[in-house]
């Protein structure tokens, strides 16, 4: 490989890594879509450091209208980037999903995707806690 090719290769690699950083995990998106149902409104994916205002507004409007919706929000976890999702299904059940690619802090424990049934979901447009589930006790 010619030395002049290294800057081009490095540039392409950095671009690919930057684009992948904000991409929501397929497992999370697929679960959100399946829970919201075919007619569930896609309120979007909010990457780290982006404003969640539009996605939150969409979810709140859909919820007020009694419609299914889904959204995903990337956030800075304790030791890595993680994701949350919120969904309302066609029957009105609310759920929050939590996705962590390695909850062990780098020890290679594997991916976790958990789903919590909520009696209510509170949204914020600032800070790390955009989605807050008020859990239903004793029912899943």
Protein Blocks (a to p, Z undefined) as FASTA:
>chain_A
ZZklmmmmmmmmmmmmmmmmmpccfklmmmmmmmnommlccebjcdehiafklmmmmmmm
mmmnopacddddddddfkbccdddddddfkopacdddddfblnoononopaddddddfbd
cddfedjblbccdddehiZZ
